[in-house]
Amino acid sequence: MTKRIVIAGGGIGGYVAAKRIVDGIKQSGADAEVTVINKDPYHFMPPLFFDVALGYATSDDTRAPIQNMEKYGIKAAVDEIQSIDAANRTVVGARGKYQYDYLVVALGIDYGWSAYPGLDKDGVHNYDLDGAIKMKEALNQVKDGQNITILIPELPFRCGIYPYEAATALSAFFRARNKKVSIRLIDPMPAPIAPLGPSISRFLADQLEQYGVEYVPNSKLREVDPSKKEVITASGEFKYDLLVKVPPPRLPKALANSGEDFVFKQDPRWAPALPNARHPKYDDIYMVSEHSLPPMGIGLAGVFVESVAITAATNIVSDLIGGFGPSFVPSPVSCVGYAGDKGWAGTCELPFDPNKGTYAFKCYFTGVYSIGRLLKQSFYHGWIDGLKF
C-alpha cells in the first residue's frame, strides 16, 4: 500500500524535506507519495524580504508558485491548516482533510505583536512580503536628521543576525543617498547575538560602531508609545521617527489548536521535538520548523531549519526502506550576513549534549568579503529561480 507523506507547510523546511524524501523514494523505489500543504500559493525566500525593503529586489524575486513543486514529483495543495488530529493521522485544513502515514510539520512561527503594549500600533518590519513593501515606503519617506530605531522585543527571535545586519545595511543605505540619519538598535542581550560566541559578537559590535549605530544592550522592552514615538524599556526611554520592529515569536495557531501534545510544556511559544526531529509522543510525526528549534537547543534561523528538515527526511526514508539507523542534525552549518555594503560569514557546529538532551552552539567568525553580499543574494535568487523555472 502506498505510504502517504504529508508536509504541513511549504516554506524552507517543508520544501527541503519534501525534495529529500522524493529523492529517497526515487532512488529506493519505495511505494510512497509526498504532498505539501501550504496556505499561500507561493513558496517564499524570506531573507529576500529585506532586499525588497531596500529596493534591491522585487516582490516576484522572493517567490515561486507552490504548484511548481510538482515537477519534482511533489503533490501540492493550497490550504490553510487548522489543526492536526494525531490520533487519526489526519491534518485538518480549511478546505479539506489529509490523511497521512508520516507527517512533517513545518509551519514556521506566528508573530505576537500584541504581546507588548503598543507594539502592534506602530512600526514596520520585513518579516513577510507585505511588511517589506510597507517598510520600503517608510524608508523612502525618512528625512535628514531623523532617527530609525530597530527594536528586539524578546529572545529568541527569528533570524538571529538580522537586526545587526539590518542596522549596518540601513546605515550604508542612507549614506549612499547622502542622508544624515541616526540609527539605534535596542537589544535585550548584553552583546550582539551573544549565543553565537565571542568572535561573531565582537565582529558585529565593531561593525555597529563603524557604521555609527547607537547600540543599547540589556534593554528589556516594556511598551511602545506611538503617540509620543517612544520605546520604553526597563533601562530608559528612546524617541524615534521610524520604528523597525522584530516580531516576538509565537506558536502557530494550527499547533495551538492541536492539543497539549503540540505545546512545549516549559514554554508555550514552542512545540516539542526530540533530537532526531521526531515528535516525543508520535513517532510518525516530525517537527522541523522554527516552532520546534528552541526545545532542541537550536536557534531560529533558516540554515538550522534546513538541517532539521534533512534529518527528518533521512529518518522517514530510513523507515520506508530500512537498513540504517536514526539520523541526527548534521553539523556544521554556515551563514552569510550583511555588513553594511559588504558581506560576512560564520560557521556553527551543533554538538549534541547527552546530559541536557539538546544541541549546543559552537560558532566561529570566518571573515568579511567584498563579494559576500552578492554571494548571499545570488544564493537566495538561485533557490527561487530553481523552483520558478
CORRAHU-V696653 format. One record per residue. NEAR is the number of other ideal C-beta (glycine too) atoms within 12 Angstrom. Layout:
near->[NEAR/NEAR]
This chain:
near->[8/17/27/27/44/46/49/49/48/46/42/40/47/47/42/40/47/48/34/37/49/33/23/33/28/21/14/21/11/27/15/32/29/43/40/47/45/40/30/28/21/29/39/40/35/38/40/36/35/43/34/35/39/33/22/29/30/20/23/18/29/36/33/31/23/34/22/25/35/19/18/25/22/37/28/35/32/24/27/25/41/26/28/41/26/28/14/17/23/26/42/27/27/19/15/18/21/33/24/34/28/42/48/53/48/47/43/42/37/29/29/25/28/17/22/30/20/26/30/21/18/29/36/37/41/43/38/32/29/20/28/36/24/25/35/29/18/28/33/19/16/29/18/13/12/24/29/44/43/44/44/44/41/31/27/35/38/42/37/41/43/40/45/45/45/47/46/40/43/44/36/29/32/32/20/16/18/9/22/17/32/28/41/36/46/43/41/30/29/19/26/40/45/26/27/37/25/20/25/37/30/21/33/43/29/23/36/35/21/21/32/23/38/26/34/33/27/19/30/24/37/25/26/34/24/19/12/18/23/27/43/29/28/15/18/19/21/31/22/35/28/34/39/43/43/42/38/30/36/29/34/37/25/35/42/27/25/35/19/17/25/37/29/25/15/12/19/21/34/33/50/37/43/31/34/32/45/33/34/26/22/28/22/30/41/50/54/52/48/48/45/50/46/35/34/42/30/45/39/40/38/41/39/43/45/34/39/52/43/36/43/51/40/34/39/44/37/25/29/31/21/11/12/14/11/20/27/27/38/29/25/22/31/28/37/33/44/40/38/34/28/27/31/37/33/39/24/35/23/31/22/24/16/12/9/13/18/26/35/25/34/23/36/24/31/21/21/26/21/14/17/27/31/20/22/35/30/20/25/32/27/19/29/32/20/19/33/23/11]
